[in-house]
Amino acid sequence: MASRPKRRAVGDGVPEPPGAPAQRPEDEDEGDDGVEDEGSEDDASDRDDEDEDEDAALVGEEVTVDFEAFAIADGDYDGVRRLLRQLFLKAPVDTAELAALLVQQKHVGSVIKQTAASGDSDSDGDVEDEVFGFISLLNLTERKGTACAEQIKELIVSACEKSCERGTAERLTELLSDPGRPVGLLLSERFVNVPPQVALPMHQQLQKELAEARRANKPCGRCCSFLLISKTFVEAGKRQPATKGGSQEAERLLFANAEEEFFYEAASLRFSYSVQDDSAECLAGRWAFEDAPLRPQRTVMLVPGASMDGVMEKLREHLSV
């Protein structure tokens, strides 16, 4: 499947437009006696100003890029791990083991890559093979005892204990410990310049793969609920409201992956915790929303399996192109 989103060029790596003035050879900058021609410094300054104006014009220029989804494979390990580190930051989660488990699950999961026809690739083909995003699922119940699965459960239970009422943390612990009601960790990560429209076919494909795994009795097939850890932001300086039953009231959340708001609405348990101290490893740049600085968070959502059809319907309604 392919989509035609756009990403913004940001100066570096933007090709020079046709008709741009070529650099003058060095011997044209000097007179016959080796002394610079009069006014050459002014000419050079004018050229520098022109170059700066052209560079400024290129910033913000839209470049069309085609993305295509591929089945996850062993060669995607580095790209998947890089995106996992973007999610977990400095949290004590073994992203190396987690990435290895995800790429080993050949029957579940997809990656987003740039198509060769986009015309924005390096000569050696490295860009064409770069992972711009991925989607997959790790069944935390099936992976009980695996280091990364246990670390993720400890991370979110600890965050829940600090952010929610005691009863909510106890409920979450029970859900994660019940072998009869498997919980799947749904991971959908991508670079910030990849638009949300790619999420619809990715989620649709994942649900098909999970249904097939369920029919074939393969790993990941049976999930009674889906756990998501979403990158979110709130306005800096605002107090985080108290939680009741795990729901966060009257708080305006900005989702890095916009479509995850639909999972948030369907969640039976949800809470957020700050990652402000870990944000040094966040994507470069100062995040702002409506001219207000933002505080980075992670929002945990537990979505019942019975609610997934409704979530998928909303994704189709809002993301179809």
C-alpha atoms as a printed R data frame, in Angstrom:
    type eleno elety resid chain resno       x       y       z
1   ATOM     1    CA   MET     A     1   0.000   0.000   0.000
2   ATOM     2    CA   ALA     A     2   1.202   3.496  -0.681
3   ATOM     3    CA   SER     A     3   0.258   6.972   0.357
4   ATOM     4    CA   ARG     A     4   1.216  10.397  -0.855
5   ATOM     5    CA   PRO     A     5   1.783  12.590   2.162
6   ATOM     6    CA   LYS     A     6   4.085  15.564   2.198
7   ATOM     7    CA   ARG     A     7   6.951  16.509   4.448
8   ATOM     8    CA   ARG     A     8   8.623  19.835   4.902
9   ATOM     9    CA   ALA     A     9  12.125  20.593   3.803
10  ATOM    10    CA   VAL     A    10  14.080  22.378   6.514
11  ATOM    11    CA   GLY     A    11  17.056  23.831   4.757
12  ATOM    12    CA   ASP     A    12  19.744  21.174   5.079
13  ATOM    13    CA   GLY     A    13  19.658  18.689   2.253
14  ATOM    14    CA   VAL     A    14  17.296  20.758   0.088
15  ATOM    15    CA   PRO     A    15  18.487  20.710  -3.548
16  ATOM    16    CA   GLU     A    16  19.403  23.981  -5.173
17  ATOM    17    CA   PRO     A    17  16.562  25.149  -7.449
18  ATOM    18    CA   PRO     A    18  17.021  25.279 -11.235
19  ATOM    19    CA   GLY     A    19  18.509  28.553 -12.408
20  ATOM    20    CA   ALA     A    20  20.362  29.261  -9.191
21  ATOM    21    CA   PRO     A    21  23.541  31.262  -9.847
22  ATOM    22    CA   ALA     A    22  26.611  29.101 -10.194
23  ATOM    23    CA   GLN     A    23  29.757  29.862  -8.252
24  ATOM    24    CA   ARG     A    24  32.341  31.852 -10.148
25  ATOM    25    CA   PRO     A    25  35.714  30.220 -10.683
26  ATOM    26    CA   GLU     A    26  38.481  31.550  -8.482
27  ATOM    27    CA   ASP     A    27  40.432  32.946 -11.410
28  ATOM    28    CA   GLU     A    28  37.503  35.171 -12.308
29  ATOM    29    CA   ASP     A    29  37.673  36.826  -8.900
30  ATOM    30    CA   GLU     A    30  41.153  38.192  -9.529
31  ATOM    31    CA   GLY     A    31  42.646  40.568 -12.032
32  ATOM    32    CA   ASP     A    32  45.598  39.771 -14.320
33  ATOM    33    CA   ASP     A    33  48.096  40.890 -11.683
34  ATOM    34    CA   GLY     A    34  46.662  38.564  -9.012
35  ATOM    35    CA   VAL     A    35  45.075  41.458  -7.105
36  ATOM    36    CA   GLU     A    36  41.333  41.264  -6.492
37  ATOM    37    CA   ASP     A    37  39.256  43.412  -8.812
38  ATOM    38    CA   GLU     A    38  37.807  46.533  -7.268
39  ATOM    39    CA   GLY     A    39  34.378  45.853  -5.843
40  ATOM    40    CA   SER     A    40  34.872  42.091  -5.689
41  ATOM    41    CA   GLU     A    41  34.240  42.092  -1.942
42  ATOM    42    CA   ASP     A    42  30.952  43.891  -2.523
43  ATOM    43    CA   ASP     A    43  30.056  41.374  -5.238
44  ATOM    44    CA   ALA     A    44  30.818  38.491  -2.904
45  ATOM    45    CA   SER     A    45  28.714  40.078  -0.183
46  ATOM    46    CA   ASP     A    46  25.835  40.529  -2.621
47  ATOM    47    CA   ARG     A    47  26.097  36.885  -3.677
48  ATOM    48    CA   ASP     A    48  26.074  35.775  -0.037
49  ATOM    49    CA   ASP     A    49  22.947  37.847   0.573
50  ATOM    50    CA   GLU     A    50  21.303  36.305  -2.494
51  ATOM    51    CA   ASP     A    51  22.221  32.797  -1.330
52  ATOM    52    CA   GLU     A    52  20.772  33.507   2.110
53  ATOM    53    CA   ASP     A    53  17.555  34.795   0.532
54  ATOM    54    CA   GLU     A    54  17.302  31.656  -1.608
55  ATOM    55    CA   ASP     A    55  17.972  29.416   1.389
56  ATOM    56    CA   ALA     A    56  15.301  31.247   3.364
57  ATOM    57    CA   ALA     A    57  12.848  30.774   0.507
58  ATOM    58    CA   LEU     A    58  13.512  27.035   0.502
59  ATOM    59    CA   VAL     A    59  12.787  26.666   4.197
60  ATOM    60    CA   GLY     A    60   9.171  25.583   4.514
61  ATOM    61    CA   GLU     A    61   8.969  24.483   0.877
62  ATOM    62    CA   GLU     A    62   6.885  21.329   0.548
63  ATOM    63    CA   VAL     A    63   8.532  18.294  -1.019
64  ATOM    64    CA   THR     A    64   6.347  15.398  -2.138
65  ATOM    65    CA   VAL     A    65   7.491  12.067  -0.721
66  ATOM    66    CA   ASP     A    66   5.894   8.667  -1.274
67  ATOM    67    CA   PHE     A    67   5.761   6.184   1.590
68  ATOM    68    CA   GLU     A    68   5.072   2.486   1.315
69  ATOM    69    CA   ALA     A    69   4.416  -0.191   3.936
70  ATOM    70    CA   PHE     A    70   6.392  -3.421   4.057
71  ATOM    71    CA   ALA     A    71   6.210  -6.495   6.264
72  ATOM    72    CA   ILE     A    72   8.588  -6.105   9.179
73  ATOM    73    CA   ALA     A    73  11.905  -7.922   8.679
74  ATOM    74    CA   ASP     A    74  15.229  -8.579  10.416
75  ATOM    75    CA   GLY     A    75  16.879  -5.733   8.520
76  ATOM    76    CA   ASP     A    76  14.507  -3.239  10.151
77  ATOM    77    CA   TYR     A    77  15.938  -3.837  13.630
78  ATOM    78    CA   ASP     A    78  17.975  -0.604  13.871
79  ATOM    79    CA   GLY     A    79  15.151   1.604  12.613
80  ATOM    80    CA   VAL     A    80  12.594   0.005  14.927
81  ATOM    81    CA   ARG     A    81  14.883   0.335  17.922
82  ATOM    82    CA   ARG     A    82  15.551   4.002  17.165
83  ATOM    83    CA   LEU     A    83  11.817   4.703  17.224
84  ATOM    84    CA   LEU     A    84  11.384   2.694  20.435
85  ATOM    85    CA   ARG     A    85  14.047   4.808  22.107
86  ATOM    86    CA   GLN     A    86  12.105   7.888  21.016
87  ATOM    87    CA   LEU     A    87   9.112   6.484  22.902
88  ATOM    88    CA   PHE     A    88  10.773   5.199  26.073
89  ATOM    89    CA   LEU     A    89  13.559   7.815  26.314
90  ATOM    90    CA   LYS     A    90  15.545   7.096  29.497
91  ATOM    91    CA   ALA     A    91  13.055   4.636  30.985
92  ATOM    92    CA   PRO     A    92  14.621   1.321  32.109
93  ATOM    93    CA   VAL     A    93  13.296  -0.689  29.172
94  ATOM    94    CA   ASP     A    94  15.557  -2.933  27.101
95  ATOM    95    CA   THR     A    95  14.718  -1.532  23.673
96  ATOM    96    CA   ALA     A    96  17.295  -3.814  22.046
97  ATOM    97    CA   GLU     A    97  15.462  -6.927  23.228
98  ATOM    98    CA   LEU     A    98  12.075  -5.411  22.422
99  ATOM    99    CA   ALA     A    99  13.111  -4.510  18.866
100 ATOM   100    CA   ALA     A   100  14.536  -8.003  18.364
101 ATOM   101    CA   LEU     A   101  11.274  -9.605  19.471
102 ATOM   102    CA   LEU     A   102   9.224  -7.389  17.164
103 ATOM   103    CA   VAL     A   103  11.257  -8.104  14.029
104 ATOM   104    CA   GLN     A   104  11.186 -11.836  14.805
105 ATOM   105    CA   GLN     A   105   7.370 -11.806  14.614
106 ATOM   106    CA   LYS     A   106   7.193 -12.042  10.838
107 ATOM   107    CA   HIS     A   107   3.427 -12.643  10.821
108 ATOM   108    CA   VAL     A   108   2.620  -9.392  12.646
109 ATOM   109    CA   GLY     A   109   3.840  -5.864  12.002
110 ATOM   110    CA   SER     A   110   4.708  -3.415   9.217
111 ATOM   111    CA   VAL     A   111   7.268  -0.684   8.598
112 ATOM   112    CA   ILE     A   112   6.990   2.548   6.610
113 ATOM   113    CA   LYS     A   113   9.734   3.308   4.109
114 ATOM   114    CA   GLN     A   114  10.282   5.859   1.396
115 ATOM   115    CA   THR     A   115   9.651   4.530  -2.085
116 ATOM   116    CA   ALA     A   116  12.457   4.547  -4.626
117 ATOM   117    CA   ALA     A   117  10.435   6.777  -6.962
118 ATOM   118    CA   SER     A   118  10.272   9.663  -4.488
119 ATOM   119    CA   GLY     A   119  13.411  11.229  -5.900
120 ATOM   120    CA   ASP     A   120  14.646  12.177  -2.441
121 ATOM   121    CA   SER     A   121  17.032   9.314  -1.846
122 ATOM   122    CA   ASP     A   122  20.782   9.080  -1.449
123 ATOM   123    CA   SER     A   123  22.834   7.555  -4.222
124 ATOM   124    CA   ASP     A   124  23.714   4.587  -2.029
125 ATOM   125    CA   GLY     A   125  20.063   3.814  -1.313
126 ATOM   126    CA   ASP     A   126  20.314   4.298   2.450
127 ATOM   127    CA   VAL     A   127  17.313   6.625   2.599
128 ATOM   128    CA   GLU     A   128  15.154   4.178   0.658
129 ATOM   129    CA   ASP     A   129  15.773   1.549   3.337
130 ATOM   130    CA   GLU     A   130  15.315   3.880   6.314
131 ATOM   131    CA   VAL     A   131  12.424   3.063   8.629
132 ATOM   132    CA   PHE     A   132  10.191   6.136   8.954
133 ATOM   133    CA   GLY     A   133   7.654   4.363  11.145
134 ATOM   134    CA   PHE     A   134   6.368   0.988  12.238
135 ATOM   135    CA   ILE     A   135   3.390  -0.740  13.815
136 ATOM   136    CA   SER     A   136   3.377  -4.015  15.714
137 ATOM   137    CA   LEU     A   137   2.099  -5.729  18.832
138 ATOM   138    CA   LEU     A   138   3.775  -7.546  21.700
139 ATOM   139    CA   ASN     A   139   1.539  -9.830  23.740
140 ATOM   140    CA   LEU     A   140   2.645  -9.011  27.284
141 ATOM   141    CA   THR     A   141   0.829 -12.032  28.700
142 ATOM   142    CA   GLU     A   142   2.490 -14.481  26.316
143 ATOM   143    CA   ARG     A   143   5.858 -12.825  26.916
144 ATOM   144    CA   LYS     A   144   5.606 -13.043  30.693
145 ATOM   145    CA   GLY     A   145   9.092 -13.449  32.142
146 ATOM   146    CA   THR     A   146  10.787 -11.739  29.197
147 ATOM   147    CA   ALA     A   147  12.921  -8.894  30.512
148 ATOM   148    CA   CYS     A   148  11.544  -6.107  28.315
149 ATOM   149    CA   ALA     A   149   7.918  -7.163  28.870
150 ATOM   150    CA   GLU     A   150   8.382  -7.171  32.649
151 ATOM   151    CA   GLN     A   151  10.166  -3.803  32.505
152 ATOM   152    CA   ILE     A   152   7.300  -2.237  30.559
153 ATOM   153    CA   LYS     A   153   4.741  -3.548  33.045
154 ATOM   154    CA   GLU     A   154   6.802  -2.268  35.973
155 ATOM   155    CA   LEU     A   155   7.176   1.122  34.280
156 ATOM   156    CA   ILE     A   156   3.476   1.728  33.728
157 ATOM   157    CA   VAL     A   157   2.360   0.297  37.077
158 ATOM   158    CA   SER     A   158   4.866   2.538  38.867
159 ATOM   159    CA   ALA     A   159   3.684   5.563  36.877
160 ATOM   160    CA   CYS     A   160   0.067   4.665  37.629
161 ATOM   161    CA   GLU     A   161   0.766   4.449  41.359
162 ATOM   162    CA   LYS     A   162   2.185   7.990  41.264
163 ATOM   163    CA   SER     A   163  -0.513   9.484  39.041
164 ATOM   164    CA   CYS     A   164  -3.738   7.714  39.983
165 ATOM   165    CA   GLU     A   165  -5.792   6.576  42.917
166 ATOM   166    CA   ARG     A   166  -4.679   3.400  44.649
167 ATOM   167    CA   GLY     A   167  -7.617   1.418  43.292
168 ATOM   168    CA   THR     A   168  -6.680   2.254  39.702
169 ATOM   169    CA   ALA     A   169  -3.128   0.992  40.139
170 ATOM   170    CA   GLU     A   170  -4.426  -2.213  41.725
171 ATOM   171    CA   ARG     A   171  -6.851  -2.706  38.858
172 ATOM   172    CA   LEU     A   172  -4.086  -2.211  36.293
173 ATOM   173    CA   THR     A   173  -1.854  -4.710  38.095
174 ATOM   174    CA   GLU     A   174  -4.644  -7.289  38.105
175 ATOM   175    CA   LEU     A   175  -5.315  -6.823  34.391
176 ATOM   176    CA   LEU     A   176  -1.647  -7.232  33.516
177 ATOM   177    CA   SER     A   177  -1.359 -10.334  35.698
178 ATOM   178    CA   ASP     A   178  -4.462 -12.212  34.518
179 ATOM   179    CA   PRO     A   179  -3.338 -15.113  32.266
180 ATOM   180    CA   GLY     A   180  -6.905 -15.661  31.099
181 ATOM   181    CA   ARG     A   181  -7.248 -12.162  29.628
182 ATOM   182    CA   PRO     A   182  -4.144 -11.452  27.513
183 ATOM   183    CA   VAL     A   183  -3.006  -7.848  27.085
184 ATOM   184    CA   GLY     A   184  -1.305  -6.764  23.868
185 ATOM   185    CA   LEU     A   185   1.085  -3.798  23.796
186 ATOM   186    CA   LEU     A   186   0.188  -1.937  20.596
187 ATOM   187    CA   LEU     A   187   3.191   0.006  19.312
188 ATOM   188    CA   SER     A   188   2.730   2.550  16.519
189 ATOM   189    CA   GLU     A   189   5.678   4.914  16.131
190 ATOM   190    CA   ARG     A   190   6.801   7.206  13.337
191 ATOM   191    CA   PHE     A   191   8.852  10.312  12.698
192 ATOM   192    CA   VAL     A   192   7.076  13.585  13.371
193 ATOM   193    CA   ASN     A   193   7.054  14.605   9.670
194 ATOM   194    CA   VAL     A   194   5.095  11.507   8.619
195 ATOM   195    CA   PRO     A   195   1.391  12.496   8.470
196 ATOM   196    CA   PRO     A   196  -1.378  10.627  10.308
197 ATOM   197    CA   GLN     A   197  -3.000   9.420   7.062
198 ATOM   198    CA   VAL     A   198  -0.480   6.560   6.925
199 ATOM   199    CA   ALA     A   199  -1.874   5.277  10.238
200 ATOM   200    CA   LEU     A   200  -5.151   4.030   8.748
201 ATOM   201    CA   PRO     A   201  -3.748   1.369   6.381
202 ATOM   202    CA   MET     A   202  -1.149   0.415   8.999
203 ATOM   203    CA   HIS     A   203  -3.782  -0.215  11.682
204 ATOM   204    CA   GLN     A   204  -6.065  -1.984   9.207
205 ATOM   205    CA   GLN     A   205  -3.258  -4.315   8.175
206 ATOM   206    CA   LEU     A   206  -2.341  -5.024  11.798
207 ATOM   207    CA   GLN     A   207  -5.919  -5.947  12.673
208 ATOM   208    CA   LYS     A   208  -6.026  -8.327   9.686
209 ATOM   209    CA   GLU     A   209  -2.766  -9.927  10.808
210 ATOM   210    CA   LEU     A   210  -4.020 -10.318  14.377
211 ATOM   211    CA   ALA     A   211  -7.249 -11.909  13.137
212 ATOM   212    CA   GLU     A   212  -5.265 -14.354  11.000
213 ATOM   213    CA   ALA     A   213  -2.952 -15.135  13.931
214 ATOM   214    CA   ARG     A   214  -6.007 -15.832  16.069
215 ATOM   215    CA   ARG     A   215  -7.436 -18.232  13.478
216 ATOM   216    CA   ALA     A   216  -4.087 -20.003  13.095
217 ATOM   217    CA   ASN     A   217  -3.437 -20.031  16.845
218 ATOM   218    CA   LYS     A   218  -0.197 -18.083  16.380
219 ATOM   219    CA   PRO     A   219   1.459 -15.791  18.961
220 ATOM   220    CA   CYS     A   220  -0.207 -12.390  19.464
221 ATOM   221    CA   GLY     A   221  -3.500 -13.671  18.093
222 ATOM   222    CA   ARG     A   222  -5.538 -13.571  21.279
223 ATOM   223    CA   CYS     A   223  -5.799 -10.196  23.028
224 ATOM   224    CA   CYS     A   224  -8.648  -9.185  25.309
225 ATOM   225    CA   SER     A   225  -7.355  -5.624  25.620
226 ATOM   226    CA   PHE     A   226  -4.800  -3.366  23.987
227 ATOM   227    CA   LEU     A   227  -2.285  -1.250  25.881
228 ATOM   228    CA   LEU     A   228  -0.911   1.907  24.269
229 ATOM   229    CA   ILE     A   229   1.773   4.296  25.489
230 ATOM   230    CA   SER     A   230   1.267   7.524  23.575
231 ATOM   231    CA   LYS     A   231   3.526  10.559  23.229
232 ATOM   232    CA   THR     A   232   1.448  13.537  24.399
233 ATOM   233    CA   PHE     A   233   1.973  17.144  25.454
234 ATOM   234    CA   VAL     A   234   0.240  19.651  27.726
235 ATOM   235    CA   GLU     A   235   0.777  23.366  28.152
236 ATOM   236    CA   ALA     A   236   3.707  24.031  30.459
237 ATOM   237    CA   GLY     A   237   2.762  25.485  33.824
238 ATOM   238    CA   LYS     A   238  -0.676  23.905  33.963
239 ATOM   239    CA   ARG     A   239  -1.357  21.636  36.882
240 ATOM   240    CA   GLN     A   240  -2.183  18.062  36.055
241 ATOM   241    CA   PRO     A   241  -5.734  17.404  37.301
242 ATOM   242    CA   ALA     A   242  -6.568  14.629  39.696
243 ATOM   243    CA   THR     A   243  -7.594  11.320  38.179
244 ATOM   244    CA   LYS     A   244 -10.757   9.402  38.902
245 ATOM   245    CA   GLY     A   245 -10.944   5.793  37.894
246 ATOM   246    CA   GLY     A   246  -7.888   6.298  35.736
247 ATOM   247    CA   SER     A   247  -9.420   8.973  33.485
248 ATOM   248    CA   GLN     A   248  -7.856  12.379  33.173
249 ATOM   249    CA   GLU     A   249 -10.460  15.110  33.393
250 ATOM   250    CA   ALA     A   250 -10.600  18.492  31.687
251 ATOM   251    CA   GLU     A   251  -7.046  18.345  30.390
252 ATOM   252    CA   ARG     A   252  -6.242  19.345  26.870
253 ATOM   253    CA   LEU     A   253  -3.843  16.795  25.446
254 ATOM   254    CA   LEU     A   254  -1.914  17.170  22.215
255 ATOM   255    CA   PHE     A   255  -1.079  13.808  20.686
256 ATOM   256    CA   ALA     A   256   2.140  13.430  18.693
257 ATOM   257    CA   ASN     A   257   0.272  10.738  16.727
258 ATOM   258    CA   ALA     A   258  -3.033  12.501  16.194
259 ATOM   259    CA   GLU     A   259  -5.052   9.322  15.567
260 ATOM   260    CA   GLU     A   260  -4.300   8.029  19.062
261 ATOM   261    CA   GLU     A   261  -6.882  10.430  20.456
262 ATOM   262    CA   PHE     A   262  -9.522   7.948  19.248
263 ATOM   263    CA   PHE     A   263  -7.913   5.192  21.320
264 ATOM   264    CA   TYR     A   264  -7.875   7.586  24.280
265 ATOM   265    CA   GLU     A   265 -11.618   8.171  23.953
266 ATOM   266    CA   ALA     A   266 -12.290   4.409  23.916
267 ATOM   267    CA   ALA     A   267  -9.965   3.542  26.805
268 ATOM   268    CA   SER     A   268 -11.387   1.980  29.957
269 ATOM   269    CA   LEU     A   269  -8.305   3.072  31.897
270 ATOM   270    CA   ARG     A   270  -6.019   5.979  31.083
271 ATOM   271    CA   PHE     A   271  -3.504   8.225  32.782
272 ATOM   272    CA   SER     A   272  -0.482  10.368  31.966
273 ATOM   273    CA   TYR     A   273   2.933  10.852  33.498
274 ATOM   274    CA   SER     A   274   5.616  13.449  32.820
275 ATOM   275    CA   VAL     A   275   8.827  12.719  30.927
276 ATOM   276    CA   GLN     A   276  10.108  16.287  31.237
277 ATOM   277    CA   ASP     A   277  13.368  15.142  32.829
278 ATOM   278    CA   ASP     A   278  13.953  12.658  30.011
279 ATOM   279    CA   SER     A   279  13.096  15.020  27.184
280 ATOM   280    CA   ALA     A   280  16.717  15.881  26.377
281 ATOM   281    CA   GLU     A   281  16.567  12.870  24.088
282 ATOM   282    CA   CYS     A   282  13.315  14.013  22.466
283 ATOM   283    CA   LEU     A   283  13.137  15.144  18.878
284 ATOM   284    CA   ALA     A   284  15.039  18.332  18.247
285 ATOM   285    CA   GLY     A   285  13.235  21.627  18.509
286 ATOM   286    CA   ARG     A   286  11.037  23.361  21.019
287 ATOM   287    CA   TRP     A   287   7.528  22.007  21.055
288 ATOM   288    CA   ALA     A   288   4.745  24.588  21.100
289 ATOM   289    CA   PHE     A   289   1.014  24.516  20.569
290 ATOM   290    CA   GLU     A   290  -0.945  27.684  19.844
291 ATOM   291    CA   ASP     A   291   2.074  29.761  20.928
292 ATOM   292    CA   ALA     A   292   2.287  28.026  24.316
293 ATOM   293    CA   PRO     A   293   5.322  25.948  25.362
294 ATOM   294    CA   LEU     A   294   4.553  22.288  25.942
295 ATOM   295    CA   ARG     A   295   5.474  19.763  28.575
296 ATOM   296    CA   PRO     A   296   6.129  16.235  27.239
297 ATOM   297    CA   GLN     A   297   4.212  13.320  28.716
298 ATOM   298    CA   ARG     A   298   3.411   9.710  28.104
299 ATOM   299    CA   THR     A   299  -0.254   8.756  28.183
300 ATOM   300    CA   VAL     A   300  -1.106   5.142  28.974
301 ATOM   301    CA   MET     A   301  -4.380   3.772  27.607
302 ATOM   302    CA   LEU     A   302  -5.993   0.379  28.048
303 ATOM   303    CA   VAL     A   303  -8.559  -0.224  25.306
304 ATOM   304    CA   PRO     A   304 -10.947  -3.207  25.558
305 ATOM   305    CA   GLY     A   305 -10.775  -5.521  22.559
306 ATOM   306    CA   ALA     A   306 -14.525  -5.093  22.078
307 ATOM   307    CA   SER     A   307 -13.972  -1.357  21.468
308 ATOM   308    CA   MET     A   308 -11.469  -1.758  18.644
309 ATOM   309    CA   ASP     A   309 -14.105  -1.925  15.889
310 ATOM   310    CA   GLY     A   310 -15.387   1.480  16.973
311 ATOM   311    CA   VAL     A   311 -11.872   2.908  17.023
312 ATOM   312    CA   MET     A   312 -11.184   1.568  13.536
313 ATOM   313    CA   GLU     A   313 -14.423   3.104  12.270
314 ATOM   314    CA   LYS     A   314 -13.320   6.520  13.567
315 ATOM   315    CA   LEU     A   315  -9.927   6.090  11.929
316 ATOM   316    CA   ARG     A   316 -11.647   5.371   8.610
317 ATOM   317    CA   GLU     A   317 -13.954   8.350   9.048
318 ATOM   318    CA   HIS     A   318 -11.206  10.866   9.786
319 ATOM   319    CA   LEU     A   319  -8.147   9.541   7.947
320 ATOM   320    CA   SER     A   320  -9.510   8.212   4.654
321 ATOM   321    CA   VAL     A   321  -8.066  10.049   1.646
